């Protein structure tokens, strides 16, 4: 369990891995600033889920993280309502193909704005009031270190997050720890076929597709271990070695 009053700020907390993280920290006694952009109904479901179980507070925070003013407003609202943030998890991200033959400037800017620029400037705002002993997690991707064809800008943003993790670990030490997680195929796309899921499993060394639970366990390890900083934890069943 987390200490009473622990405040966790999670971007992209309405869906997929962000939602899994939100449910996990709520179950451990935290209060959550639950950021979303368009997933309002999912955030309401999360809040109802927590209320029905007598868990911590869920504070919905709607913000377009491509807007620096919105980032500042979200950080201010979060701290004013729930107090200083103890754990910041930068999970919001976008993912789409962008081959060199057709990528537009707008697509490039969209990926870099949400995937790399937003986490940096949200962190800049949040750390202003973070108490000593707090931690920050960036959600990267195995493709940040092992790029895939036709996703160059996306892979570059995730490589940037891994580098940013190490840089900020140096800048914010010893008071604040900074780590990242690089998941592989843990939560297949909603429209993934059985064949695609089987292929993903076969590409890992362990022979199966992981689950959000595997991801959450990795996140909690980085949150709880007070002697780990500047580290990128790969959770991919050995796929990056295959």
C-alpha positions as CSV (number, residue, x, y, z in Angstrom):
1,X,0.0,0.0,0.0
2,X,1.0,3.6,-0.6
3,X,1.3,6.1,2.3
4,X,-2.0,7.9,3.0
5,X,-2.4,10.9,0.6
6,X,-0.1,9.6,-2.1
7,X,-0.9,11.6,-5.3
8,X,-0.3,10.0,-8.7
9,X,-0.7,12.0,-11.9
10,X,-1.2,9.8,-14.9
11,X,-1.6,11.1,-18.5
12,X,-3.7,9.1,-20.9
13,X,-5.4,7.3,-18.0
14,X,-8.7,6.5,-19.6
15,X,-7.6,3.6,-21.8
16,X,-5.3,0.6,-22.2
17,X,-2.0,0.7,-20.2
18,X,-2.8,4.1,-18.7
19,X,-6.1,2.7,-17.4
20,X,-4.3,-0.4,-16.0
21,X,-1.9,1.8,-14.1
22,X,-4.6,4.0,-12.7
23,X,-6.6,1.0,-11.4
24,X,-3.4,-0.5,-9.9
25,X,-2.4,2.6,-7.9
26,X,-5.9,3.3,-6.8
27,X,-6.1,-0.2,-5.4
28,X,-3.0,0.5,-3.5
29,X,-4.5,3.5,-1.8
30,X,-3.4,6.4,-4.0
31,X,-5.4,9.4,-5.2
32,X,-5.2,9.9,-8.9
33,X,-5.2,12.9,-11.2
34,X,-6.6,11.1,-14.2
35,X,-5.7,13.0,-17.4
36,X,-7.6,12.5,-20.6
37,X,-8.2,14.3,-23.8
38,X,-11.3,12.7,-25.4
39,X,-11.9,9.7,-23.2
40,X,-14.3,11.4,-20.8
41,X,-16.7,8.4,-20.5
42,X,-13.8,6.1,-19.7
43,X,-12.6,8.4,-16.9
44,X,-16.1,8.5,-15.5
45,X,-16.1,4.7,-15.5
46,X,-12.8,4.8,-13.7
47,X,-14.1,7.2,-11.1
48,X,-17.2,5.0,-10.6
49,X,-15.0,1.9,-10.3
50,X,-13.0,3.5,-7.6
51,X,-16.0,4.9,-5.7
52,X,-17.8,1.5,-5.7
53,X,-14.7,-0.1,-4.1
54,X,-14.1,2.7,-1.5
55,X,-10.8,3.6,-3.1
56,X,-9.0,6.9,-3.4
57,X,-10.1,10.1,-5.2
58,X,-10.1,10.2,-9.0
59,X,-9.7,13.8,-10.2
60,X,-10.6,14.0,-14.0
61,X,-8.3,16.4,-15.8
62,X,-9.2,17.1,-19.4
63,X,-6.3,18.7,-21.4
64,X,-4.9,18.8,-24.9
65,X,-1.2,18.1,-24.1
66,X,-0.1,19.6,-27.4
67,X,-1.0,23.0,-25.8
68,X,1.5,24.3,-23.3
69,X,-1.0,26.5,-21.7
70,X,-3.3,23.5,-21.2
71,X,-0.3,21.6,-19.6
72,X,0.2,24.4,-17.1
73,X,-3.5,24.6,-16.3
74,X,-3.6,20.8,-15.8
75,X,-0.6,20.8,-13.4
76,X,-2.1,23.7,-11.4
77,X,-5.5,22.1,-11.1
78,X,-4.0,18.8,-10.0
79,X,-1.8,20.3,-7.3
80,X,-4.6,22.6,-6.0
81,X,-7.1,19.8,-5.7
82,X,-5.0,16.9,-4.5
83,X,-1.7,18.4,-3.2
84,X,1.8,17.9,-4.5
85,X,2.3,15.1,-6.9
86,X,4.4,12.1,-5.5
87,X,4.4,10.0,-8.7
88,X,4.1,11.3,-12.3
89,X,3.5,8.8,-15.0
90,X,3.7,10.1,-18.6
91,X,1.7,7.5,-20.5
92,X,-0.3,9.5,-23.1
93,X,1.0,8.7,-26.6
94,X,0.0,8.5,-30.3
95,X,1.0,5.8,-32.7
96,X,0.5,5.6,-36.4
97,X,2.7,4.7,-39.5
98,X,4.7,7.5,-41.1
99,X,6.9,6.2,-43.9
100,X,9.5,8.6,-45.3
101,X,7.8,8.6,-48.6
102,X,4.6,10.3,-47.4
103,X,5.1,11.7,-43.9
104,X,3.8,15.3,-43.6
105,X,5.1,18.0,-41.4
106,X,1.8,18.0,-39.5
107,X,2.2,14.3,-38.7
108,X,5.7,14.8,-37.5
109,X,4.7,17.6,-35.3
110,X,1.7,15.7,-33.9
111,X,3.9,12.8,-32.9
112,X,6.7,14.8,-31.4
113,X,4.3,17.2,-29.6
114,X,2.3,14.5,-27.7
115,X,4.9,11.8,-27.4
116,X,8.0,13.8,-26.4
117,X,7.4,17.6,-25.9
118,X,4.3,17.2,-23.7
119,X,6.0,14.8,-21.2
120,X,8.9,17.1,-20.9
121,X,6.9,20.2,-20.2
122,X,4.4,18.5,-18.0
123,X,7.3,17.2,-15.9
124,X,8.8,20.8,-15.9
125,X,5.5,22.0,-14.3
126,X,5.0,19.1,-11.9
127,X,8.5,19.0,-10.4
128,X,8.1,22.5,-9.1
129,X,6.1,21.2,-6.2
130,X,7.2,17.5,-6.0
131,X,8.5,16.6,-2.5
132,X,11.8,14.9,-2.1
133,X,11.5,11.1,-2.6
134,X,9.1,11.5,-5.5
135,X,9.5,9.6,-8.8
136,X,8.7,10.1,-12.5
137,X,8.0,7.4,-15.1
138,X,8.1,7.8,-18.8
139,X,6.3,5.2,-20.9
140,X,8.6,4.5,-23.8
141,X,8.6,1.5,-26.2
142,X,11.0,-1.3,-27.2
143,X,10.9,0.3,-30.6
144,X,12.7,3.3,-29.1
145,X,15.8,1.2,-29.1
146,X,14.8,-1.3,-31.9
147,X,13.0,0.8,-34.6
148,X,10.5,-0.7,-37.0
149,X,10.0,0.1,-40.6
150,X,7.6,2.9,-41.6
151,X,7.4,4.3,-38.0
152,X,10.4,6.5,-38.0
153,X,9.0,9.6,-36.2
154,X,7.2,7.5,-33.6
155,X,10.3,5.4,-32.9
156,X,12.4,8.6,-32.6
157,X,10.0,10.1,-30.0
158,X,10.3,6.9,-27.9
159,X,14.1,7.0,-28.3
160,X,13.9,10.6,-27.1
161,X,12.0,9.6,-24.0
162,X,14.6,7.0,-23.1
163,X,17.3,9.6,-23.5
164,X,15.3,12.2,-21.6
165,X,14.9,9.7,-18.7
166,X,18.6,9.4,-18.3
167,X,19.2,13.2,-18.6
168,X,16.5,14.1,-16.1
169,X,17.6,11.4,-13.7
170,X,20.9,13.4,-13.5
171,X,19.3,16.8,-13.3
172,X,16.7,15.9,-10.6
173,X,18.9,13.6,-8.4
174,X,19.1,13.0,-5.5
175,X,15.6,14.2,-4.6
176,X,13.5,12.8,-7.5
177,X,14.0,9.5,-9.3
178,X,13.3,9.2,-13.0
179,X,12.9,5.9,-14.9
180,X,11.2,4.6,-18.0
181,X,9.4,1.5,-19.1
182,X,9.7,0.1,-22.7
183,X,6.8,-2.4,-23.3
184,X,6.6,-4.7,-26.2
185,X,3.3,-6.4,-27.2
186,X,1.4,-6.4,-23.9
187,X,-2.0,-5.2,-25.1
188,X,-2.8,-6.0,-28.7
189,X,-4.8,-3.5,-30.8
190,X,-8.5,-3.8,-30.4
191,X,-8.8,-4.9,-34.1
192,X,-5.8,-7.3,-34.0
193,X,-6.6,-10.7,-35.5
194,X,-5.8,-14.1,-33.9
195,X,-3.1,-14.6,-36.5
196,X,-1.5,-11.2,-35.6
197,X,-1.6,-12.0,-31.9
198,X,0.0,-15.5,-32.6
199,X,2.7,-13.9,-34.7
200,X,3.5,-11.4,-31.9
201,X,3.7,-14.3,-29.4
202,X,6.1,-16.2,-31.7
203,X,8.4,-13.2,-32.0
204,X,9.1,-13.2,-28.2
205,X,11.5,-15.6,-26.5
206,X,8.9,-16.7,-24.0
207,X,6.4,-17.6,-26.7
208,X,3.3,-15.7,-25.5
209,X,1.9,-12.2,-25.4
210,X,2.2,-10.4,-22.1
211,X,-0.6,-8.6,-20.3
212,X,-1.2,-5.2,-18.7
213,X,-0.5,-7.0,-15.4
214,X,3.1,-7.6,-16.5
215,X,3.4,-3.9,-17.3
216,X,1.9,-2.8,-14.0
217,X,4.3,-5.0,-12.0
218,X,7.2,-3.4,-13.8
219,X,5.9,0.1,-13.1
220,X,5.4,-0.7,-9.4
221,X,8.9,-2.0,-9.2
222,X,10.3,1.3,-10.5
223,X,8.0,3.3,-8.2
224,X,8.9,1.4,-5.1
225,X,12.6,0.7,-5.5
226,X,14.3,3.7,-4.0
227,X,17.7,2.8,-5.4
228,X,16.8,2.7,-9.1
229,X,17.0,5.9,-11.3
230,X,17.9,6.6,-14.9
231,X,16.9,3.1,-15.9
232,X,14.8,1.9,-18.9
233,X,12.9,-1.4,-18.0
234,X,12.1,-3.5,-21.0
235,X,9.0,-5.6,-20.7
236,X,8.7,-7.6,-23.9
237,X,9.1,-11.3,-23.2
238,X,12.6,-11.1,-24.7
239,X,11.3,-9.9,-28.1
240,X,14.0,-7.3,-28.5
241,X,16.6,-10.1,-28.3
242,X,14.9,-12.4,-30.7
